[in-house]
Amino acid sequence: MLRKAPFPQTAPSGWWTTRGFAIGLVLLSLVPLLLPTMPPLIDLPGHIGRYRVQLDLGTSDHLWHYFDFRWAVMGNLGVDLLVEALAPLLGLEPAVKLVVLSIPATTVFGLLLIAREVHGRVPPTAIFALPLAYCFPVQFGFVNFALSMAWALAAFGLWLRLARLGRLRLRAMLFVPLGGAIWLAHGFGWGVLGLLAFSAEIVRARAAGRKIVPAVFHAGIQCLPLAPPVLLMVVWRSDGSGGTGDWMNWQAKLLWLGSILRERWMAYDLISASILFLLIIAAAAGYRIGINMTLGVASLILFAAYWALPRVLFGSAYADMRLAPYVVAIALVALTPGELKRRGLNLLAAAGTTFFLLRILTGTISAHDYGRDVDRQLEALDHIPRGSRVLALIEKTCGMPWALSRMDHLGGYALARREAFVNDQWEMPGAQLLRVIYREGGRNFTSDPTELVRAPGCRFRGRLSLDEALNEFPRNAFDYVWMMDLPYWRWPDDPADMVKVWDGGPTGNGALYRVVPGKPGSATTASDTPNGSDPRPTQ
């Protein structure tokens, strides 16, 4: 049940409340991404390609032929700006890896800080929320979004702490720049921080004796330091760029709730998510677990926002899916097992720690395997001269399998490492600063999602099959065709106008062909019969 006070009595102490244990949890959250050469997140290679353009467009002999990049203020620049600062010191890919590593660590830190502020000590139930640092949106590689959410959680912990200490004037001064920085990282994190802070201030005002309408008004006044980015957003979106749509898709919203820990193994991920939901249901039913008022109200407000959000918001796809894991995380941190005895608390803390360690272990195995597959594909880069024009093709299966391929934007590494043109960069007015100016490839072979082709038996409106792409791409516009995540029996059979220069072998699932200019011919593989569908999330 909801407790009446915004800051309840201090939660029971134990080994799980020590500072060393909390530091250990933060450090363990780094482990899954340490072993792979680069974090194997789906969209990350495409972003890395864009970072190369922003860093070297003015000095490269090649990039200016293919891309334009102009800085502008927008709420989607978190990793971009950090890479701009760190890459000259560390190099591009080490800088990206460092920033991405900070995301799960900051998320875990933020959740623990929030738990400590509202409960006095970290309750054992809060440990169950920590695996959500590797939630589905993070696996997808929405790095600016994930960075802003990590910062928002840590900032909300600070917001609560300053309120508890009565340092409201200091809080107001600090959160003007903090709110702006989080908005600049990604507007979503700033919006979530605003909802969390607003709900906390309503509960605090109600606890002080204010009625609901004055409490809401008071909460709005307290949140004014977070308001300045509204002006930036008005300027950013004044041209109407970036569409919004697909409202109230209930079936998809239920799917995203079940996908909060989606990574690789469907049954395992669903069971893991079910454990979290069972904890929340037990608390809602009043089964020896209470719910803190401050975070309970925040969870309800976030849940309402989740159901109200469309799938596409200002051009960003899957806006509602992105919020789902964080709704669950705040609800879990809200739980307080005040009625459990010492033995029950120890068992619950041990169960939460085991759950966290198991998810870290399986996440490490999964990231290692994905990273190994990526490294095998990237052997093709040794055969691509600097400045080449590369047509990337990735054949997508029908539907959307639970374990998504990490190859969708692998062509970004050719851009980052070889300064090559690749047809997988996003062109999204109002959401991306990069613009493709190389138009020789034509509408079907220039930018995302032209790198994604449909498999035999699948249908996706406006998407070519592999056979169609190989037959139709303009030969004079590309030097190489790089087919990734494609088994050897799907490679072209001795095409007249292409020469294979690399392949990953029977188990390597990839091949690189050099286009032979001036030799007419066709490159065909298996027959293709349209059928089915392939709904794939995009940036």
C-alpha positions as CSV (number, residue, x, y, z in Angstrom):
1,M,0.0,0.0,0.0
2,L,1.1,3.6,-0.4
3,R,2.7,5.1,2.6
4,K,1.4,8.5,3.7
5,A,4.7,10.3,4.2
6,P,6.9,11.3,1.2
7,F,10.0,10.3,3.2
8,P,9.1,7.3,5.4
9,Q,11.1,6.0,8.3
10,T,14.5,4.7,7.5
11,A,14.6,1.3,5.9
12,P,16.2,-1.6,7.8
13,S,20.0,-1.8,7.5
14,G,21.9,-4.8,6.4
15,W,24.9,-5.8,4.2
16,W,23.0,-4.6,1.1
17,T,22.9,-1.0,2.5
18,T,26.7,-0.6,2.8
19,R,28.6,1.9,0.6
20,G,30.9,-0.8,-0.5
21,F,28.1,-3.0,-1.7
22,A,26.6,-0.1,-3.7
23,I,30.0,0.7,-5.3
24,G,30.3,-3.0,-6.2
25,L,27.0,-2.9,-8.0
26,V,27.9,0.1,-10.0
27,L,31.2,-1.4,-11.0
28,L,29.6,-4.7,-11.9
29,S,27.3,-2.9,-14.3
30,L,30.3,-2.1,-16.5
31,V,31.3,-5.8,-17.0
32,P,29.0,-6.7,-20.0
33,L,30.5,-4.0,-22.2
34,L,34.2,-4.3,-21.2
35,L,35.2,-7.4,-23.3
36,P,33.8,-6.5,-26.8
37,T,36.0,-4.3,-28.9
38,M,33.0,-1.9,-29.1
39,P,29.6,-2.2,-27.4
40,P,27.5,-4.4,-29.7
41,L,24.4,-2.2,-29.7
42,I,22.3,-2.3,-32.8
43,D,22.3,1.4,-33.9
44,L,25.6,2.4,-32.4
45,P,27.8,1.8,-35.5
46,G,25.7,4.2,-37.5
47,H,26.2,6.8,-34.8
48,I,29.9,6.2,-34.8
49,G,30.0,6.8,-38.5
50,R,28.2,10.2,-38.0
51,Y,30.7,11.1,-35.3
52,R,33.5,10.6,-37.8
53,V,31.8,13.1,-40.1
54,Q,31.4,15.7,-37.4
55,L,35.0,15.3,-36.3
56,D,36.8,15.2,-39.7
57,L,34.5,16.7,-42.3
58,G,36.7,19.8,-42.6
59,T,40.0,18.0,-42.9
60,S,39.1,14.8,-44.8
61,D,39.9,14.4,-48.5
62,H,36.9,12.1,-48.9
63,L,34.0,12.9,-46.5
64,W,33.1,16.2,-48.0
65,H,32.1,14.5,-51.3
66,Y,29.4,12.5,-49.5
67,F,28.1,14.3,-46.4
68,D,27.3,17.7,-45.0
69,F,27.2,18.4,-41.2
70,R,26.2,21.6,-39.5
71,W,25.9,22.1,-35.8
72,A,22.6,23.3,-34.3
73,V,21.0,23.3,-30.9
74,M,18.6,20.4,-30.5
75,G,17.6,18.0,-27.8
76,N,19.5,15.0,-29.2
77,L,23.2,15.7,-28.8
78,G,24.5,14.0,-25.6
79,V,27.0,11.5,-26.9
80,D,27.8,13.7,-30.0
81,L,29.0,16.5,-27.8
82,L,30.9,14.2,-25.4
83,V,32.7,12.5,-28.3
84,E,33.5,15.9,-29.8
85,A,35.3,16.8,-26.5
86,L,36.9,13.3,-25.8
87,A,37.9,12.0,-29.3
88,P,40.8,14.4,-29.8
89,L,42.3,13.1,-26.5
90,L,41.4,9.4,-26.7
91,G,40.5,8.6,-30.4
92,L,37.0,8.2,-31.7
93,E,36.1,4.6,-30.8
94,P,37.7,4.7,-27.3
95,A,35.8,7.9,-26.6
96,V,32.5,6.3,-27.7
97,K,33.2,3.2,-25.6
98,L,33.9,5.3,-22.5
99,V,30.8,7.3,-22.9
100,V,28.6,4.2,-23.5
101,L,30.2,2.4,-20.5
102,S,29.1,5.4,-18.4
103,I,25.4,4.8,-19.2
104,P,24.7,1.6,-17.3
105,A,26.9,2.7,-14.4
106,T,25.2,6.1,-14.1
107,T,21.8,4.4,-14.4
108,V,22.6,2.0,-11.5
109,F,24.0,4.9,-9.4
110,G,20.9,7.0,-10.1
111,L,18.5,4.3,-9.0
112,L,20.5,3.6,-5.8
113,L,20.6,7.3,-5.0
114,I,16.9,7.7,-5.5
115,A,16.2,4.6,-3.3
116,R,18.5,5.9,-0.5
117,E,16.8,9.3,-0.6
118,V,13.2,8.1,-0.3
119,H,13.8,5.2,2.0
120,G,16.7,6.5,4.1
121,R,18.6,3.4,3.1
122,V,18.6,1.2,0.0
123,P,15.9,-1.5,0.5
124,P,16.6,-4.9,-0.9
125,T,13.8,-4.6,-3.3
126,A,15.6,-1.8,-5.2
127,I,18.3,-4.3,-6.3
128,F,15.8,-5.9,-8.6
129,A,15.6,-2.7,-10.6
130,L,19.3,-2.5,-11.5
131,P,19.3,-5.0,-14.4
132,L,17.1,-2.5,-16.3
133,A,20.3,-0.5,-16.9
134,Y,20.6,-2.9,-19.9
135,C,17.0,-2.6,-21.0
136,F,15.8,-3.0,-24.5
137,P,16.3,0.6,-25.6
138,V,19.9,0.4,-24.5
139,Q,20.3,-2.8,-26.5
140,F,18.9,-1.0,-29.5
141,G,21.6,1.6,-29.2
142,F,19.5,4.6,-28.5
143,V,22.6,6.1,-26.8
144,N,21.6,9.8,-26.6
145,F,18.3,8.8,-25.1
146,A,19.8,6.3,-22.6
147,L,22.5,8.8,-21.6
148,S,19.8,11.5,-20.9
149,M,17.8,9.0,-18.9
150,A,20.8,8.0,-16.8
151,W,21.5,11.6,-16.1
152,A,17.8,12.3,-15.3
153,L,17.8,9.5,-12.7
154,A,20.9,10.7,-11.0
155,A,19.6,14.3,-11.1
156,F,16.3,13.3,-9.6
157,G,18.2,11.7,-6.7
158,L,20.0,15.0,-6.2
159,W,16.6,16.8,-6.4
160,L,15.2,14.7,-3.6
161,R,18.3,15.1,-1.5
162,L,18.4,18.9,-1.7
163,A,14.6,18.9,-0.8
164,R,15.3,16.7,2.2
165,L,18.1,19.0,3.3
166,G,15.9,22.1,2.8
167,R,18.3,23.6,0.2
168,L,15.6,24.7,-2.2
169,R,17.3,27.9,-3.3
170,L,20.5,26.0,-4.1
171,R,18.4,23.4,-5.9
172,A,16.8,26.1,-8.0
173,M,20.2,27.5,-9.1
174,L,21.7,24.1,-9.8
175,F,18.8,22.7,-11.9
176,V,18.7,25.5,-14.4
177,P,22.0,24.3,-16.0
178,L,21.4,20.7,-15.1
179,G,18.0,20.6,-16.8
180,G,19.4,22.3,-19.9
181,A,22.3,19.8,-20.1
182,I,19.9,16.8,-19.8
183,W,17.6,18.3,-22.5
184,L,20.6,18.8,-24.7
185,A,21.6,15.2,-24.3
186,H,18.0,14.1,-25.3
187,G,14.7,15.8,-24.7
188,F,13.1,12.6,-23.4
189,G,15.3,12.5,-20.3
190,W,14.5,16.1,-19.5
191,G,10.8,15.4,-19.8
192,V,11.0,12.4,-17.5
193,L,13.0,14.4,-15.0
194,G,10.2,17.0,-15.1
195,L,7.5,14.4,-14.4
196,L,9.5,12.9,-11.6
197,A,10.3,16.2,-9.9
198,F,6.7,17.4,-10.4
199,S,5.2,14.3,-8.8
200,A,7.7,14.4,-5.9
201,E,6.8,18.1,-5.2
202,I,3.1,17.3,-5.2
203,V,3.6,14.6,-2.6
204,R,5.8,16.9,-0.5
205,A,3.2,19.7,-0.6
206,R,0.4,17.3,0.3
207,A,2.5,16.1,3.3
208,A,2.9,19.7,4.4
209,G,-0.9,20.0,4.6
210,R,-1.8,21.7,1.2
211,K,-4.9,20.6,-0.6
212,I,-4.6,19.0,-4.0
213,V,-5.0,22.2,-6.2
214,P,-2.6,24.4,-4.2
215,A,-0.2,21.4,-4.1
216,V,-0.2,21.1,-7.8
217,F,0.3,24.8,-8.2
218,H,3.2,24.7,-5.6
219,A,4.8,21.8,-7.5
220,G,4.7,23.8,-10.7
221,I,6.4,26.7,-9.1
222,Q,9.1,24.5,-7.6
223,C,9.8,22.9,-11.1
224,L,10.2,26.3,-12.9
225,P,14.1,25.9,-12.8
226,L,13.6,23.0,-15.2
227,A,11.5,25.1,-17.6
228,P,14.1,27.0,-19.7
229,P,14.6,24.2,-22.3
230,V,10.9,24.8,-23.3
231,L,12.1,27.9,-25.2
232,L,14.8,25.9,-26.9
233,M,12.3,23.3,-27.9
234,V,10.0,25.9,-29.4
235,V,12.8,27.1,-31.6
236,W,14.0,23.6,-32.4
237,R,10.5,22.4,-33.5
238,S,9.3,25.7,-35.0
239,D,9.8,24.4,-38.6
240,G,7.5,21.5,-37.9
241,S,10.1,18.9,-38.7
242,G,9.8,15.4,-37.3
243,G,6.5,13.7,-37.5
244,T,4.4,12.4,-34.6
245,G,1.9,9.5,-34.9
246,D,0.7,5.9,-34.2
247,W,-1.3,6.6,-31.1
248,M,-2.8,4.1,-28.6
249,N,-1.3,1.0,-30.1
250,W,-2.3,-1.2,-27.1
251,Q,-1.0,-4.4,-28.5
252,A,2.5,-2.9,-29.0
253,K,2.5,-1.3,-25.6
254,L,1.9,-4.6,-23.9
255,L,4.7,-6.1,-26.0
256,W,7.1,-3.4,-24.9
257,L,6.3,-4.0,-21.3
258,G,7.2,-7.7,-21.8
259,S,10.3,-6.6,-23.6
260,I,11.9,-4.5,-20.9
261,L,14.8,-6.9,-20.5
262,R,14.8,-8.1,-24.1
263,E,18.3,-9.1,-25.1
264,R,18.7,-12.6,-26.6
265,W,16.9,-15.5,-25.1
266,M,13.1,-15.0,-25.2
267,A,12.0,-17.4,-22.4
268,Y,14.8,-16.2,-20.0
269,D,14.1,-12.5,-20.7
270,L,10.3,-13.0,-20.3
271,I,10.8,-14.9,-17.0
272,S,13.1,-12.1,-15.8
273,A,10.5,-9.5,-16.6
274,S,7.8,-11.5,-14.9
275,I,9.8,-11.6,-11.7
276,L,9.8,-7.8,-11.6
277,F,6.1,-7.5,-12.3
278,L,5.3,-10.1,-9.6
279,L,7.1,-7.9,-7.1
280,I,5.1,-4.9,-8.1
281,I,1.9,-6.8,-8.0
282,A,2.7,-8.2,-4.6
283,A,3.3,-4.7,-3.3
284,A,0.0,-3.4,-4.9
285,A,-1.8,-6.2,-3.2
286,G,-0.3,-5.3,0.1
287,Y,1.5,-8.6,0.6
288,R,4.1,-7.5,3.2
289,I,5.7,-5.0,0.8
290,G,4.7,-1.3,0.9
291,I,5.1,1.4,-1.7
292,N,6.7,4.7,-1.0
293,M,4.3,7.6,-1.6
294,T,6.8,9.8,-3.5
295,L,7.8,7.2,-6.0
296,G,4.4,5.5,-6.1
297,V,2.9,8.7,-7.4
298,A,5.8,9.1,-9.8
299,S,5.3,5.6,-11.1
300,L,1.6,6.2,-11.8
301,I,2.3,9.5,-13.6
302,L,5.0,7.8,-15.7
303,F,2.7,4.9,-16.4
304,A,0.0,7.3,-17.6
305,A,2.6,9.0,-19.8
306,Y,3.6,5.7,-21.3
307,W,0.1,4.8,-22.3
308,A,-0.5,8.3,-23.7
309,L,2.7,8.4,-25.8
310,P,2.5,7.7,-29.5
311,R,5.0,5.3,-31.2
312,V,6.6,8.2,-33.1
313,L,7.3,11.5,-31.3
314,F,9.0,14.4,-33.2
315,G,10.5,11.9,-35.7
316,S,11.9,9.6,-33.0
317,A,10.5,6.1,-33.4
318,Y,9.3,3.9,-30.5
319,A,9.0,6.7,-28.0
320,D,6.6,4.7,-25.8
321,M,8.9,1.6,-25.9
322,R,11.8,3.7,-24.6
323,L,9.9,4.7,-21.5
324,A,8.6,1.3,-20.5
325,P,11.7,0.0,-18.6
326,Y,12.0,3.2,-16.6
327,V,8.4,3.1,-15.5
328,V,9.1,-0.4,-14.1
329,A,12.4,0.7,-12.6
330,I,10.9,3.6,-10.6
331,A,8.0,1.3,-9.5
332,L,10.6,-1.2,-8.2
333,V,12.6,1.4,-6.3
334,A,9.3,2.6,-4.7
335,L,8.9,-0.8,-3.0
336,T,9.8,-1.1,0.7
337,P,9.6,-4.4,2.6
338,G,8.9,-2.8,6.0
339,E,6.9,-5.8,7.3
340,L,9.6,-8.4,6.7
341,K,11.7,-9.7,9.5
342,R,15.5,-9.9,9.4
343,R,15.5,-13.4,7.8
344,G,13.1,-12.3,5.1
345,L,15.1,-9.1,4.4
346,N,18.3,-11.2,4.0
347,L,16.6,-13.6,1.7
348,L,15.1,-10.8,-0.4
349,A,18.4,-9.0,-0.7
350,A,20.2,-12.3,-1.6
351,A,17.5,-13.0,-4.2
352,G,17.8,-9.5,-5.7
353,T,21.6,-9.7,-5.8
354,T,21.5,-13.2,-7.4
355,F,19.0,-11.8,-10.0
356,F,21.3,-8.9,-10.8
357,L,24.4,-11.1,-11.0
358,L,22.7,-13.6,-13.3
359,R,21.5,-10.8,-15.6
360,I,25.1,-9.4,-15.7
361,L,26.6,-12.8,-16.4
362,T,24.2,-13.6,-19.2
363,G,24.5,-10.1,-20.6
364,T,28.3,-10.5,-20.6
365,I,28.0,-13.8,-22.5
366,S,25.6,-12.3,-24.9
367,A,27.7,-9.1,-25.5
368,H,30.8,-11.2,-26.0
369,D,29.1,-13.4,-28.6
370,Y,27.5,-10.5,-30.4
371,G,30.9,-8.6,-30.3
372,R,32.7,-11.6,-31.8
373,D,30.2,-11.8,-34.7
374,V,30.7,-8.1,-35.3
375,D,34.5,-8.4,-35.3
376,R,34.3,-11.2,-37.9
377,Q,32.2,-9.1,-40.2
378,L,34.6,-6.1,-39.8
379,E,37.4,-8.1,-41.3
380,A,36.0,-7.0,-44.6
381,L,37.2,-3.5,-43.9
382,D,40.8,-4.6,-44.6
383,H,39.8,-4.9,-48.2
384,I,38.1,-1.5,-48.6
385,P,40.4,1.4,-49.7
386,R,39.9,4.7,-47.9
387,G,37.3,6.9,-49.5
388,S,35.5,4.1,-51.3
389,R,31.8,4.0,-52.0
390,V,30.2,1.1,-50.3
391,L,26.7,-0.3,-50.7
392,A,25.8,-2.1,-47.5
393,L,23.0,-4.7,-47.7
394,I,21.6,-6.6,-44.7
395,E,18.8,-9.1,-45.4
396,K,16.1,-9.0,-42.7
397,T,13.9,-11.9,-41.8
398,C,10.1,-11.7,-41.8
399,G,8.7,-10.2,-38.6
400,M,10.9,-9.1,-35.7
401,P,12.7,-11.9,-34.0
402,W,13.3,-11.7,-30.3
403,A,17.1,-11.6,-30.6
404,L,17.7,-8.8,-33.1
405,S,20.7,-8.7,-35.3
406,R,23.6,-6.4,-34.3
407,M,24.5,-5.9,-38.0
408,D,21.9,-3.4,-39.1
409,H,24.2,-0.4,-39.1
410,L,27.6,-2.1,-39.2
411,G,28.4,-0.2,-42.4
412,G,29.0,2.8,-40.1
413,Y,32.4,1.3,-39.3
414,A,33.4,1.6,-42.9
415,L,32.5,5.3,-42.7
416,A,34.3,5.7,-39.3
417,R,37.5,3.7,-40.1
418,R,37.8,4.0,-43.9
419,E,36.1,7.4,-44.6
420,A,33.9,5.5,-47.0
421,F,30.5,6.5,-48.2
422,V,27.9,4.0,-46.9
423,N,24.2,4.0,-47.5
424,D,23.1,3.5,-43.8
425,Q,23.1,7.0,-42.3
426,W,19.9,8.5,-41.0
427,E,18.5,11.6,-42.7
428,M,16.0,13.0,-40.2
429,P,15.3,16.7,-40.3
430,G,15.1,18.1,-36.8
431,A,16.6,15.0,-35.2
432,Q,20.0,14.6,-37.0
433,L,22.6,17.1,-38.0
434,L,24.1,15.0,-40.8
435,R,22.9,15.4,-44.4
436,V,23.8,13.0,-47.3
437,I,24.8,15.0,-50.4
438,Y,26.0,12.1,-52.5
439,R,23.0,11.4,-54.7
440,E,24.5,9.3,-57.4
441,G,23.2,6.2,-55.6
442,G,19.6,7.3,-56.2
443,R,16.7,7.3,-53.8
444,N,16.9,3.6,-53.2
445,F,20.6,3.4,-52.3
446,T,21.6,6.5,-50.4
447,S,20.5,6.6,-46.8
448,D,18.8,4.5,-44.1
449,P,16.9,2.2,-44.4
450,T,18.1,1.3,-47.9
451,E,20.7,-1.0,-46.4
452,L,17.9,-3.2,-45.1
453,V,16.5,-5.6,-47.7
454,R,13.7,-8.1,-47.3
455,A,14.3,-11.9,-47.4
456,P,12.5,-14.3,-49.7
457,G,8.9,-14.7,-48.7
458,C,8.7,-11.4,-46.9
459,R,7.0,-8.2,-47.9
460,F,7.7,-4.7,-46.6
461,R,6.3,-1.7,-48.4
462,G,9.0,0.3,-50.2
463,R,11.8,-2.1,-49.4
464,L,13.7,-4.0,-52.1
465,S,14.5,-7.7,-51.9
466,L,18.2,-8.7,-52.0
467,D,17.8,-9.8,-55.6
468,E,16.2,-6.5,-56.6
469,A,18.9,-4.4,-54.8
470,L,21.7,-6.4,-56.5
471,N,20.1,-6.0,-59.9
472,E,19.1,-2.3,-59.6
473,F,21.9,-0.5,-57.8
474,P,23.8,1.9,-60.1
475,R,27.2,0.3,-60.9
476,N,29.0,3.6,-61.5
477,A,27.9,4.9,-58.0
478,F,29.6,2.2,-55.9
479,D,32.9,0.6,-55.6
480,Y,32.0,-2.3,-53.3
481,V,28.9,-4.2,-52.2
482,W,29.1,-5.4,-48.6
483,M,26.6,-8.1,-47.7
484,M,26.4,-8.6,-43.9
485,D,24.8,-11.3,-41.8
486,L,24.0,-13.3,-45.0
487,P,24.7,-17.0,-45.2
488,Y,26.9,-18.3,-48.0
489,W,24.1,-19.9,-50.0
490,R,22.5,-16.4,-50.4
491,W,25.7,-14.9,-51.9
492,P,25.5,-14.1,-55.7
493,D,26.7,-16.9,-58.0
494,D,29.6,-15.6,-60.0
495,P,28.1,-12.2,-61.0
496,A,29.5,-10.8,-64.3
497,D,30.0,-7.3,-62.9
498,M,31.3,-8.0,-59.4
499,V,34.3,-9.9,-58.0
500,K,34.3,-11.3,-54.5
501,V,37.3,-10.0,-52.5
502,W,36.4,-11.3,-49.0
503,D,34.0,-13.7,-47.3
504,G,33.6,-14.9,-43.8
505,G,33.5,-18.5,-44.8
506,P,30.6,-20.9,-44.3
507,T,30.0,-19.7,-40.8
508,G,31.0,-16.1,-41.3
509,N,27.7,-15.0,-42.8
510,G,29.1,-12.1,-44.9
511,A,30.8,-11.3,-48.2
512,L,32.4,-8.3,-49.9
513,Y,32.3,-7.8,-53.6
514,R,34.2,-5.3,-55.7
515,V,32.1,-3.7,-58.5
516,V,33.8,-4.1,-61.9
517,P,33.1,-0.9,-63.8
518,G,32.0,-1.1,-67.4
519,K,30.9,-4.7,-67.3
520,P,27.2,-5.2,-67.7
521,G,25.6,-8.1,-66.0
522,S,23.2,-9.0,-63.2
523,A,23.8,-10.4,-59.8
524,T,21.0,-12.7,-58.8
525,T,20.5,-15.1,-55.9
526,A,17.4,-17.1,-55.0
527,S,13.9,-16.3,-56.2
528,D,11.9,-13.9,-54.1
529,T,8.1,-14.3,-53.5
530,P,6.5,-11.4,-51.6
531,N,4.7,-12.6,-48.5
532,G,4.6,-11.7,-44.8
533,S,5.8,-8.5,-43.1
534,D,8.9,-7.0,-41.5
535,P,8.2,-4.3,-39.0
536,R,11.6,-3.1,-37.9
537,P,12.2,-0.2,-35.4
538,T,14.2,2.7,-36.8
539,Q,15.9,5.6,-35.2
